Amino acid sequence: MVDWDLAVTTATRLVRPGPAVSREQAQSAVADLRRYAEQAQGHVREFTGLHAPTDGSSVAVIDRPGWIQSNAAGFRTVLEPLIDKIAERRGAPTPGVEAVGSRVTGVQTGALLAFLASKVLGQYELFPPYGAADGVSPGRLLLVAPNIVGAEREMQVDPRDFRLWVCLHEETHRVQFGAVPWLREHAMGEIAAFVDATDVDPAAMARRLRAAAAAAYDAIREGFNPTGEGESLVEAVQTPAQREVLDRITAMMSLLEGHADFVMDGVGPEVIPSVAAIRARFQRRRKESGRTEQVVRRLLGIDAKLRQYRDGERFVRAVVESAGMSGFNRVWERPEHLPTKDELVTPAVWVDRVVGRRELPPA
């Protein structure tokens, strides 16, 4: 149902070139990112109190086509169970129709990958490459060098500080999954639950596609308004059961992203002297995106997710202020300790449930 080779080819053809750099500048950026990624390990360990083994994990400094290749493989890992379910429900396909459909979805997926490939600064590769023998290969840190260089130039920030700042964020994700053995399996289980909740009945899918068309119209009409609160395409095509699962996934991802943001800003000015300026300019850059990008972000639900991630950072900050880092780290003890969507905006409720007032440090 998806021609993944065509998706990669399409994305590679459509993705915009990165900033102009000399060979020396490119080599320097790659060397810096590798060095700062290694330095970030000690900073994150000391700040969070979490210890993750580094054996088997690696750092890959890549360009935009490299990011496309990696994430196409990750998307395929995640989406194959859903595609199999749809194919089973539909029965034997018509060969000619199947070929055309897979090419169409391949081009659509490629266009999405091309858009994202110019935006992502880095990520932790949670899902192993499709077809990995063990299925649990250690994830890599992916640092997209042209995007990092382009962002630091656009914002006019100190390259050394910005590169280390980005590495701190991504290293925090590696530590989260490396130090918490159950977290990867839990994430995969939630994704499986999302697939199980998918309604592949043709009539139901048609109704949700009509809802998606309405969401697209609303985004084009109102998407230039940064306060627009309409549905994204992703939300429009979900079943009620999927939304329940997605609430849990969103709460978990908000925690992980908020924790990484808290760490990258909290390591301190003695390590990143210009951290306050970087954060301010980074937030301003997000708000000043072009009109077309605003619509795309609205359609994909990116802005809504960014708001939820800010809730995650506020949650972490409030819990650490109330219960200390050791109290917050109880979130990693078992899946039941993960905050709910409601607890993200009311951290005191989570503290009462998980930490308990008797265990709080003295005021």
C-alpha positions as CSV (number, residue, x, y, z in Angstrom):
1,M,0.0,0.0,0.0
2,V,3.0,2.3,0.3
3,D,5.9,2.3,-2.2
4,W,8.6,3.1,0.3
5,D,11.4,3.3,-2.3
6,L,9.3,5.8,-4.2
7,A,8.7,7.7,-1.0
8,V,12.4,8.0,-0.4
9,T,13.1,9.0,-4.0
10,T,10.4,11.6,-4.0
11,A,11.5,13.1,-0.7
12,T,15.1,13.3,-1.8
13,R,14.1,15.0,-5.0
14,L,11.8,17.5,-3.2
15,V,13.8,18.4,-0.1
16,R,15.4,21.8,-0.2
17,P,19.2,22.0,-0.2
18,G,20.8,23.0,3.1
19,P,22.8,26.2,3.7
20,A,25.8,26.9,1.6
21,V,29.0,25.8,3.4
22,S,32.6,25.1,2.5
23,R,34.2,21.7,2.8
24,E,36.1,23.0,5.9
25,Q,32.9,24.4,7.5
26,A,31.1,21.1,6.9
27,Q,33.9,19.1,8.4
28,S,34.1,21.4,11.4
29,A,30.3,21.2,12.0
30,V,30.4,17.4,11.9
31,A,33.4,17.2,14.3
32,D,31.8,19.7,16.7
33,L,28.5,17.7,16.8
34,R,30.3,14.5,17.5
35,R,32.4,16.1,20.2
36,Y,29.4,17.8,21.9
37,A,27.3,14.7,21.7
38,E,29.9,12.9,23.8
39,Q,30.2,15.8,26.2
40,A,26.4,15.9,26.6
41,Q,26.5,12.4,28.1
42,G,28.2,13.6,31.3
43,H,26.1,16.7,31.6
44,V,22.8,14.9,31.3
45,R,23.9,12.1,33.7
46,E,25.0,14.6,36.3
47,F,21.9,16.8,36.0
48,T,19.3,14.1,35.9
49,G,20.8,11.4,38.0
50,L,19.9,8.9,35.3
51,H,22.5,6.4,34.0
52,A,22.2,4.8,30.6
53,P,24.8,2.4,29.0
54,T,26.4,3.7,25.9
55,D,27.4,0.3,24.5
56,G,25.8,-0.3,21.1
57,S,24.4,3.2,20.8
58,S,26.0,5.6,18.3
59,V,25.9,9.1,17.0
60,A,25.1,9.7,13.3
61,V,25.7,13.2,12.0
62,I,23.7,13.2,8.8
63,D,22.3,15.4,6.0
64,R,18.7,15.8,4.9
65,P,18.7,12.8,2.6
66,G,20.2,10.7,5.4
67,W,17.4,11.7,7.7
68,I,14.8,10.8,5.0
69,Q,16.4,7.3,4.6
70,S,16.3,6.7,8.4
71,N,12.8,7.9,9.0
72,A,11.3,6.2,6.0
73,A,12.6,3.0,7.6
74,G,11.1,4.0,11.0
75,F,7.8,4.9,9.5
76,R,7.7,1.6,7.7
77,T,8.3,-0.2,11.0
78,V,5.5,1.6,12.7
79,L,3.0,1.6,9.8
80,E,3.4,-2.0,8.6
81,P,1.0,-3.5,11.2
82,L,-1.7,-1.0,10.3
83,I,-1.2,-1.6,6.6
84,D,-1.4,-5.4,7.2
85,K,-4.6,-4.9,9.1
86,I,-6.2,-2.9,6.3
87,A,-5.0,-5.3,3.6
88,E,-6.5,-8.3,5.6
89,R,-9.8,-6.5,5.9
90,R,-9.9,-5.5,2.3
91,G,-9.1,-9.0,0.9
92,A,-7.3,-9.8,-2.3
93,P,-6.3,-6.6,-4.1
94,T,-6.6,-5.9,-7.8
95,P,-3.0,-5.8,-9.0
96,G,-3.2,-2.7,-11.2
97,V,-5.1,-0.7,-8.6
98,E,-2.8,-1.9,-5.9
99,A,0.3,-0.7,-7.9
100,V,-1.2,2.8,-8.6
101,G,-2.4,3.2,-5.0
102,S,1.0,2.3,-3.5
103,R,2.7,4.9,-5.8
104,V,0.2,7.6,-4.8
105,T,0.8,7.0,-1.1
106,G,4.5,6.7,-1.8
107,V,4.5,10.2,-3.3
108,Q,2.4,11.6,-0.5
109,T,4.7,10.1,2.1
110,G,7.7,11.4,0.3
111,A,6.3,14.9,0.3
112,L,5.7,14.8,4.0
113,L,9.3,13.5,4.6
114,A,10.7,16.2,2.4
115,F,8.9,18.9,4.5
116,L,10.0,17.5,7.8
117,A,13.6,16.8,6.7
118,S,14.4,20.5,6.5
119,K,12.9,21.2,10.0
120,V,14.3,18.5,12.3
121,L,17.5,19.4,14.1
122,G,18.0,16.0,15.7
123,Q,16.2,13.0,17.1
124,Y,16.7,9.8,19.0
125,E,16.1,6.9,16.6
126,L,13.7,4.9,18.7
127,F,12.7,2.3,16.1
128,P,15.3,0.0,14.7
129,P,15.7,-0.1,10.9
130,Y,13.1,-2.2,9.2
131,G,14.1,-5.8,9.1
132,A,16.6,-5.6,12.0
133,A,17.4,-9.1,13.1
134,D,16.6,-8.7,16.8
135,G,14.0,-5.9,16.5
136,V,15.5,-4.2,19.6
137,S,18.7,-2.7,18.2
138,P,19.9,0.3,20.2
139,G,18.7,3.6,18.9
140,R,21.1,6.1,17.4
141,L,21.3,9.9,18.0
142,L,20.7,11.5,14.7
143,L,22.0,15.1,14.3
144,V,21.0,16.8,11.1
145,A,24.0,19.0,10.4
146,P,22.6,21.3,7.7
147,N,19.5,22.1,9.7
148,I,21.5,22.9,12.8
149,V,23.9,25.1,10.9
150,G,21.0,26.8,9.1
151,A,19.2,27.5,12.4
152,E,22.2,28.9,14.2
153,R,22.8,31.2,11.2
154,E,19.2,32.3,11.0
155,M,19.0,33.1,14.7
156,Q,22.6,34.5,14.9
157,V,23.5,32.5,18.0
158,D,26.8,31.2,19.1
159,P,27.5,28.0,17.1
160,R,29.3,26.2,19.9
161,D,26.6,26.9,22.4
162,F,23.7,26.1,20.1
163,R,25.3,22.8,18.9
164,L,25.8,21.7,22.5
165,W,22.3,22.8,23.4
166,V,20.8,20.6,20.6
167,C,23.0,17.6,21.7
168,L,21.8,17.9,25.3
169,H,18.2,17.6,24.1
170,E,18.9,14.5,22.0
171,E,21.2,12.9,24.5
172,T,18.4,13.2,27.1
173,H,16.2,11.1,24.9
174,R,18.9,8.5,24.6
175,V,19.2,8.4,28.4
176,Q,15.5,8.2,28.9
177,F,15.2,5.0,26.8
178,G,18.6,3.6,27.9
179,A,18.1,4.1,31.6
180,V,14.4,3.0,31.7
181,P,14.3,-0.6,30.4
182,W,10.5,-0.8,30.1
183,L,10.0,2.5,28.2
184,R,10.7,1.3,24.7
185,E,8.4,-1.7,25.0
186,H,5.7,0.5,26.6
187,A,5.9,2.9,23.7
188,M,5.6,0.1,21.1
189,G,2.7,-1.4,23.1
190,E,0.8,1.9,22.9
191,I,1.4,2.1,19.1
192,A,0.1,-1.4,18.8
193,A,-3.0,-0.4,20.8
194,F,-3.5,2.5,18.4
195,V,-3.4,0.1,15.4
196,D,-5.8,-2.3,17.1
197,A,-8.2,0.6,17.6
198,T,-8.2,1.4,13.9
199,D,-11.6,1.0,12.3
200,V,-11.0,-0.2,8.7
201,D,-14.6,-0.4,7.7
202,P,-14.9,1.3,4.3
203,A,-18.0,3.4,5.3
204,A,-16.4,4.5,8.5
205,M,-13.2,5.4,6.7
206,A,-15.2,7.5,4.2
207,R,-16.8,9.5,7.0
208,R,-13.4,10.2,8.5
209,L,-12.0,11.2,5.2
210,R,-14.8,13.7,4.8
211,A,-13.9,15.0,8.2
212,A,-10.3,15.3,7.1
213,A,-11.4,17.3,4.1
214,A,-13.3,19.7,6.4
215,A,-10.2,20.0,8.6
216,A,-8.1,20.8,5.6
217,Y,-10.5,23.5,4.5
218,D,-10.6,25.0,8.0
219,A,-6.8,25.0,8.2
220,I,-6.4,26.8,4.9
221,R,-9.1,29.3,5.9
222,E,-7.9,29.9,9.5
223,G,-4.4,28.3,9.6
224,F,-2.7,31.7,9.3
225,N,-4.1,32.6,12.7
226,P,-1.6,31.2,15.2
227,T,-4.4,30.9,17.8
228,G,-6.5,28.6,15.5
229,E,-7.8,25.6,17.4
230,G,-9.4,23.5,14.7
231,E,-8.8,19.8,14.2
232,S,-5.7,18.6,12.4
233,L,-5.9,16.0,9.7
234,V,-4.5,13.4,12.1
235,E,-7.3,14.1,14.6
236,A,-10.0,14.2,12.0
237,V,-9.4,10.6,10.8
238,Q,-9.2,9.1,14.3
239,T,-11.8,6.9,15.9
240,P,-12.9,7.6,19.5
241,A,-10.9,4.6,20.6
242,Q,-7.8,5.9,18.9
243,R,-8.2,9.3,20.5
244,E,-8.1,7.6,23.9
245,V,-4.9,5.8,23.1
246,L,-3.4,8.9,21.5
247,D,-4.1,10.9,24.7
248,R,-1.9,8.5,26.5
249,I,0.8,8.6,23.8
250,T,0.7,12.4,23.7
251,A,1.0,12.6,27.5
252,M,4.0,10.3,27.4
253,M,5.7,12.2,24.5
254,S,4.9,15.5,26.2
255,L,6.7,14.2,29.3
256,L,9.8,13.0,27.3
257,E,10.0,16.2,25.2
258,G,9.4,18.4,28.2
259,H,12.0,16.6,30.2
260,A,14.5,17.0,27.4
261,D,13.7,20.8,27.2
262,F,14.1,21.1,31.0
263,V,17.5,19.4,30.8
264,M,18.8,21.4,27.9
265,D,17.9,24.7,29.6
266,G,18.8,23.6,33.1
267,V,22.3,22.4,32.6
268,G,23.3,26.0,33.2
269,P,25.0,29.0,31.8
270,E,28.3,27.8,33.1
271,V,28.1,25.1,30.4
272,I,26.1,27.1,27.8
273,P,26.7,30.8,28.5
274,S,24.1,32.0,26.0
275,V,21.4,29.5,26.8
276,A,18.8,32.2,27.7
277,A,19.3,34.0,24.4
278,I,19.2,30.7,22.4
279,R,15.9,29.7,24.0
280,A,14.3,33.2,23.4
281,R,15.4,33.3,19.8
282,F,14.4,29.7,19.2
283,Q,10.9,30.3,20.5
284,R,10.6,33.5,18.3
285,R,11.8,31.5,15.3
286,R,8.9,29.0,15.8
287,K,6.4,31.8,15.9
288,E,7.7,33.6,12.7
289,S,7.3,30.8,10.2
290,G,5.9,31.5,6.8
291,R,2.2,31.4,5.9
292,T,2.5,28.1,3.9
293,E,4.4,26.5,6.8
294,Q,1.8,27.6,9.3
295,V,-1.0,25.9,7.3
296,V,1.1,22.7,7.0
297,R,1.9,22.7,10.7
298,R,-1.8,23.2,11.5
299,L,-2.8,20.3,9.1
300,L,-0.3,18.0,10.7
301,G,-1.1,19.0,14.2
302,I,2.5,20.1,14.9
303,D,1.5,23.4,16.6
304,A,-0.9,21.6,18.9
305,K,1.8,19.1,19.8
306,L,4.3,21.9,20.5
307,R,1.8,23.4,23.0
308,Q,1.5,20.0,24.7
309,Y,5.3,19.7,24.9
310,R,5.4,23.1,26.6
311,D,2.9,21.6,29.1
312,G,5.4,18.8,29.6
313,E,8.3,21.1,30.4
314,R,6.1,23.0,32.9
315,F,5.1,19.7,34.4
316,V,8.7,18.6,34.9
317,R,9.8,22.0,36.3
318,A,6.9,22.1,38.8
319,V,7.5,18.6,40.0
320,V,11.3,19.1,40.4
321,E,10.6,22.4,42.3
322,S,8.1,20.5,44.6
323,A,9.6,17.1,45.0
324,G,13.2,17.5,43.9
325,M,14.9,15.5,41.0
326,S,14.7,12.3,43.0
327,G,11.0,12.8,43.4
328,F,10.5,13.5,39.7
329,N,12.6,10.5,38.8
330,R,9.9,8.2,40.3
331,V,8.2,8.8,36.9
332,W,10.6,6.3,35.5
333,E,9.9,3.5,37.9
334,R,6.9,1.9,36.2
335,P,4.4,2.7,33.4
336,E,1.7,3.5,36.0
337,H,3.8,6.4,37.2
338,L,3.6,8.2,33.8
339,P,1.4,11.3,34.1
340,T,-2.0,11.4,32.5
341,K,-3.0,14.1,30.1
342,D,-4.8,15.9,33.0
343,E,-1.9,15.5,35.4
344,L,0.4,17.3,32.9
345,V,-1.5,20.5,33.6
346,T,-2.0,19.8,37.3
347,P,1.4,18.5,38.5
348,A,0.4,18.6,42.1
349,V,-2.1,15.8,41.5
350,W,0.7,13.6,40.1
351,V,2.9,14.5,43.1
352,D,0.2,13.4,45.5
353,R,-0.5,10.2,43.6
354,V,3.1,9.1,42.9
355,V,5.5,10.8,45.4
356,G,3.2,11.4,48.4
357,R,3.4,14.4,50.6
358,R,5.3,12.6,53.3
359,E,8.2,11.9,50.9
360,L,8.6,15.6,49.8
361,P,11.8,17.4,50.8
362,P,11.5,20.0,53.5
363,A,10.5,23.5,52.3
